[in-house]
Amino acid sequence: MKKYVNLDNVTSNKSFSDMRKWQKERRTKVKDLSVNIEQCPTKKVTEINENRNCTSFTWIGHSTFLIQLNGMNILTDPVWAKRMGFQKRLTEPGISLADLPEIDLVVISHGHYDHLDFPTLKKLKGNPHYFVPVGLKSLFTRKGYQKVTEMSWWENAEVKEITLHFVPAQHWTRRSLTDMNTSHWGGWIFQTPLETFYFVGDTGYFNGFKQIAERFKVGTVFMPIGAYEPEWFMADAHISPEDSVKAFLDLKAKLFVPMHYGAYRLADDTGPEALDRLYREWEKQQLPGEQLKVLLLGETVIETGK
């Protein structure tokens, strides 16, 4: 069975003793889990259901966004799961599944359960076309999904005047004891003549950001910032807030929208800690405030004048 790898053959393999060391460290830390990312008080549910013309994006939570582009409703890594393993979800999704419009297109970054949740997919309205990393289509087919396209790094597809590109990330994947890295992982770029969105997926900091910048003029980047602590354990697969800013600069992008924090306790950091470190690094690098858009859960940005 084919096994997929990272650029430069970077691995995220951790030993049993590494796991023991992390668990021992974790017991010494006291974290305040009572402060969580807030819900947006003014959600635009009616507007996104009626929108057919404007470009918009809405943060549902974790790595899930609803992107409206060229009249299409697109979801990234749709996960409405109330639990992840033994951990209860810390924040409710910003928009309920029932309040979503019909979905045309779904992209999956990789097979980890906090990014690929079949119970969620079953409840989506519409008949979406799924775009998945190479190696994952067979799983979708076994579960009865027909409209599935799998792609390798740097491949692209045209969907209603949107060019969809699958680009590298530095990560790994597994859904069972026997399928470690038998499918790939990556990010998705949505390119139109007017704008380019880059959904990074799940990644450590890597040279791939510079390679992506050589090929694309990125406008808005949906960038992970959480699940980085302890960094000696997580850094190969999960980017820290400081390195996410470095990646943003590598990309020469216009707008940074943070994600992958505050919903599930996948590591030792908390959502507010991740945001605090992001703000401090942004200030340290003296970057313009208008280039950072931190969303509340369920918050929608509607672009006009496109």
C-alpha positions as CSV (number, residue, x, y, z in Angstrom):
1,M,0.0,0.0,0.0
2,K,1.4,3.4,-1.0
3,K,2.5,5.7,1.9
4,Y,2.6,9.4,1.4
5,V,5.4,11.7,2.7
6,N,6.1,15.4,3.3
7,L,8.4,17.7,1.4
8,D,12.0,17.1,2.4
9,N,10.8,13.8,4.0
10,V,10.0,15.5,7.3
11,T,8.2,13.0,9.6
12,S,5.9,13.5,12.5
13,N,6.5,10.0,14.0
14,K,6.5,10.1,17.8
15,S,7.5,7.2,20.0
16,F,5.6,5.7,23.0
17,S,8.2,7.4,25.3
18,D,7.5,10.7,23.6
19,M,3.8,10.3,24.3
20,R,4.6,9.4,28.0
21,K,6.8,12.5,28.3
22,W,4.0,14.7,26.9
23,Q,1.4,13.2,29.2
24,K,3.7,13.7,32.2
25,E,4.2,17.4,31.2
26,R,0.5,17.9,30.7
27,R,-0.3,16.9,34.3
28,T,2.0,19.7,35.6
29,K,0.1,22.4,33.6
30,V,-2.9,24.3,34.9
31,K,-5.0,25.7,32.1
32,D,-8.1,27.9,32.3
33,L,-10.6,26.3,30.0
34,S,-13.5,28.5,31.2
35,V,-12.6,31.3,28.8
36,N,-13.5,30.4,25.2
37,I,-13.8,32.0,21.8
38,E,-17.0,34.0,21.6
39,Q,-20.0,33.7,19.3
40,C,-20.7,36.5,16.9
41,P,-23.7,38.5,18.2
42,T,-24.9,39.5,14.7
43,K,-24.9,36.4,12.5
44,K,-25.9,36.9,8.9
45,V,-27.7,33.6,8.4
46,T,-30.4,35.1,6.2
47,E,-27.9,37.0,4.1
48,I,-25.7,33.9,3.4
49,N,-28.8,31.8,2.5
50,E,-29.9,34.5,0.0
51,N,-26.5,35.4,-1.3
52,R,-25.9,34.5,-5.0
53,N,-23.6,37.3,-6.1
54,C,-21.2,38.5,-3.4
55,T,-18.1,36.8,-2.2
56,S,-18.2,36.0,1.5
57,F,-16.6,33.8,4.1
58,T,-18.0,32.6,7.5
59,W,-16.0,30.9,10.2
60,I,-18.0,28.0,11.6
61,G,-15.3,27.0,14.0
62,H,-12.0,25.0,14.0
63,S,-11.1,24.5,10.3
64,T,-14.6,24.8,9.0
65,F,-15.5,27.8,6.8
66,L,-18.4,28.5,4.5
67,I,-17.0,30.3,1.5
68,Q,-19.3,31.8,-1.1
69,L,-17.6,32.4,-4.4
70,N,-18.8,32.8,-7.9
71,G,-22.3,31.8,-6.8
72,M,-21.1,28.6,-5.2
73,N,-21.4,27.5,-1.6
74,I,-18.1,25.9,-0.5
75,L,-17.3,24.2,2.9
76,T,-13.8,23.5,4.1
77,D,-13.2,20.4,6.4
78,P,-16.8,20.3,7.7
79,V,-16.9,19.1,11.3
80,W,-19.9,19.7,13.6
81,A,-19.0,16.9,16.0
82,K,-19.8,17.5,19.6
83,R,-16.8,15.4,20.8
84,M,-13.3,14.6,19.5
85,G,-12.2,11.4,21.1
86,F,-12.6,11.7,24.9
87,Q,-12.8,15.5,24.7
88,K,-16.0,17.5,24.6
89,R,-16.2,20.3,22.0
90,L,-15.3,23.6,23.8
91,T,-17.4,25.9,21.6
92,E,-20.6,25.4,19.6
93,P,-20.3,25.7,15.8
94,G,-21.0,29.3,14.8
95,I,-23.8,28.3,12.4
96,S,-25.9,25.2,12.8
97,L,-26.1,22.6,10.1
98,A,-29.8,23.4,9.7
99,D,-29.1,27.0,9.0
100,L,-26.6,26.3,6.1
101,P,-27.5,26.9,2.5
102,E,-27.3,24.0,0.0
103,I,-23.6,23.1,-0.4
104,D,-22.1,22.8,-3.9
105,L,-18.5,21.9,-3.1
106,V,-16.6,20.4,-0.1
107,V,-12.8,20.3,0.3
108,I,-11.1,18.0,2.7
109,S,-7.5,18.7,3.8
110,H,-6.7,15.3,5.2
111,G,-8.3,12.3,7.0
112,H,-7.9,13.1,10.7
113,Y,-11.2,13.0,12.5
114,D,-11.2,16.7,13.4
115,H,-11.1,17.5,9.6
116,L,-13.1,14.6,8.2
117,D,-16.4,13.8,10.0
118,F,-18.8,11.5,8.0
119,P,-21.7,12.1,10.4
120,T,-21.5,15.8,9.5
121,L,-21.2,15.1,5.8
122,K,-24.4,13.0,5.9
123,K,-26.4,16.0,7.2
124,L,-25.3,18.5,4.6
125,K,-28.0,20.0,2.4
126,G,-27.6,19.7,-1.4
127,N,-25.5,17.2,-3.4
128,P,-22.0,18.5,-3.0
129,H,-19.0,17.5,-5.0
130,Y,-16.2,16.4,-2.7
131,F,-12.5,17.2,-3.4
132,V,-10.2,15.1,-1.4
133,P,-6.4,14.3,-1.2
134,V,-5.1,11.3,-3.2
135,G,-5.8,8.1,-1.4
136,L,-9.0,9.1,0.3
137,K,-11.5,8.6,-2.6
138,S,-11.9,4.8,-1.9
139,L,-13.1,5.6,1.7
140,F,-15.7,8.0,0.3
141,T,-16.8,5.4,-2.3
142,R,-17.2,2.7,0.3
143,K,-19.5,5.1,2.3
144,G,-21.6,5.6,-0.8
145,Y,-20.4,9.0,-2.1
146,Q,-20.4,9.3,-5.9
147,K,-19.3,12.8,-6.6
148,V,-15.7,12.6,-5.4
149,T,-12.5,13.8,-7.0
150,E,-9.1,13.1,-5.5
151,M,-6.1,15.2,-6.3
152,S,-2.3,15.1,-5.8
153,W,-0.1,18.1,-4.9
154,W,-0.1,20.8,-7.5
155,E,-3.0,19.3,-9.5
156,N,-5.9,21.6,-10.3
157,A,-9.5,21.3,-11.5
158,E,-12.0,23.8,-12.9
159,V,-15.4,24.2,-11.2
160,K,-17.7,27.0,-12.4
161,E,-14.9,29.4,-13.2
162,I,-13.1,28.6,-10.0
163,T,-9.7,26.9,-10.4
164,L,-9.2,24.6,-7.5
165,H,-5.6,23.7,-6.6
166,F,-4.4,21.1,-4.1
167,V,-1.1,22.3,-2.6
168,P,1.4,20.8,-0.1
169,A,1.2,20.9,3.7
170,Q,3.5,19.4,6.3
171,H,1.5,16.9,8.3
172,W,0.4,13.2,8.5
173,T,-2.8,11.3,8.8
174,R,-4.4,8.2,10.2
175,R,-8.0,7.0,10.8
176,S,-7.3,3.4,12.1
177,L,-4.4,1.3,13.3
178,T,-3.5,0.1,9.8
179,D,-3.9,3.2,7.5
180,M,-1.1,5.5,8.7
181,N,-0.3,8.0,5.8
182,T,-2.1,5.9,3.2
183,S,-3.8,9.1,2.0
184,H,-2.2,12.5,1.5
185,W,-2.7,15.9,3.2
186,G,-2.6,19.4,1.9
187,G,-4.2,22.8,1.4
188,W,-6.7,24.1,-1.1
189,I,-6.5,27.2,-3.2
190,F,-9.6,28.8,-4.8
191,Q,-8.6,31.0,-7.7
192,T,-10.7,33.3,-9.8
193,P,-9.7,36.1,-12.1
194,L,-10.4,38.6,-9.3
195,E,-9.2,36.9,-6.1
196,T,-7.4,33.9,-4.5
197,F,-8.3,32.2,-1.3
198,Y,-5.9,29.8,0.4
199,F,-7.2,27.3,2.9
200,V,-4.0,26.0,4.5
201,G,-5.4,22.9,6.2
202,D,-3.3,21.4,9.0
203,T,0.5,22.0,8.8
204,G,3.8,22.6,10.5
205,Y,5.9,25.5,9.2
206,F,7.7,24.4,6.1
207,N,9.4,25.6,2.9
208,G,6.2,24.8,1.0
209,F,4.9,28.3,1.8
210,K,7.6,29.9,-0.3
211,Q,6.9,27.4,-3.1
212,I,3.2,28.3,-3.0
213,A,4.1,32.0,-3.1
214,E,6.1,31.5,-6.3
215,R,3.0,30.0,-8.0
216,F,0.1,32.0,-6.6
217,K,-0.7,35.6,-5.7
218,V,-2.6,34.8,-2.5
219,G,-5.2,37.3,-1.3
220,T,-6.9,35.8,1.8
221,V,-5.3,33.0,3.7
222,F,-7.1,30.8,6.3
223,M,-4.2,29.9,8.5
224,P,-4.1,27.5,11.5
225,I,-2.7,28.9,14.8
226,G,-3.6,26.3,17.4
227,A,-2.6,22.8,18.8
228,Y,1.1,23.7,18.9
229,E,1.9,23.0,22.6
230,P,4.3,21.4,23.6
231,E,6.2,22.6,20.6
232,W,8.9,19.9,20.9
233,F,6.1,17.4,20.2
234,M,3.8,19.3,17.8
235,A,6.0,21.5,15.7
236,D,6.4,19.1,12.8
237,A,2.7,18.9,12.2
238,H,1.1,22.0,13.9
239,I,2.3,25.5,13.3
240,S,2.7,27.9,16.2
241,P,1.2,31.4,16.1
242,E,4.6,33.0,15.6
243,D,5.4,30.7,12.7
244,S,2.0,31.2,11.2
245,V,2.9,34.9,10.9
246,K,6.2,33.9,9.3
247,A,4.3,31.8,6.8
248,F,1.9,34.7,6.0
249,L,5.0,36.8,5.2
250,D,6.4,34.0,3.1
251,L,3.2,33.9,1.1
252,K,3.0,37.7,0.7
253,A,-0.7,37.4,1.2
254,K,-3.1,40.3,1.8
255,L,-5.3,39.1,4.6
256,F,-4.7,36.6,7.5
257,V,-7.7,34.8,8.9
258,P,-6.8,32.5,11.9
259,M,-8.4,29.1,12.3
260,H,-7.8,25.7,14.0
261,Y,-8.0,27.0,17.6
262,G,-10.6,27.1,20.4
263,A,-12.9,24.2,19.4
264,Y,-11.2,21.0,20.4
265,R,-8.4,20.4,23.0
266,L,-6.0,18.7,20.7
267,A,-2.9,19.9,22.5
268,D,-2.1,21.8,25.7
269,D,-2.6,25.4,24.4
270,T,-6.0,27.1,24.7
271,G,-7.8,29.2,22.1
272,P,-7.2,32.5,24.0
273,E,-3.5,31.7,24.4
274,A,-3.1,31.1,20.7
275,L,-4.8,34.4,19.9
276,D,-2.7,36.3,22.4
277,R,0.5,35.0,20.9
278,L,-0.8,35.8,17.4
279,Y,-1.6,39.4,18.4
280,R,1.8,39.8,20.1
281,E,3.7,38.5,17.0
282,W,1.7,40.7,14.7
283,E,2.6,43.7,16.8
284,K,6.3,42.6,17.0
285,Q,6.5,42.4,13.2
286,Q,4.8,45.8,12.9
287,L,2.2,44.5,10.5
288,P,-0.9,46.5,9.5
289,G,-3.9,45.9,11.7
290,E,-6.2,45.8,8.7
291,Q,-4.4,42.7,7.3
292,L,-5.4,40.6,10.3
293,K,-9.1,39.5,10.5
294,V,-9.9,37.6,13.7
295,L,-13.4,36.3,13.4
296,L,-15.9,35.4,16.1
297,L,-17.7,32.1,15.7
298,G,-20.4,32.5,13.1
299,E,-19.0,35.8,11.9
300,T,-19.4,36.6,8.2
301,V,-17.3,38.9,6.0
302,I,-19.1,39.9,2.8
303,E,-16.9,41.5,0.2
304,T,-18.5,44.2,-1.9
305,G,-17.3,45.9,-5.1
306,K,-16.0,42.7,-6.7
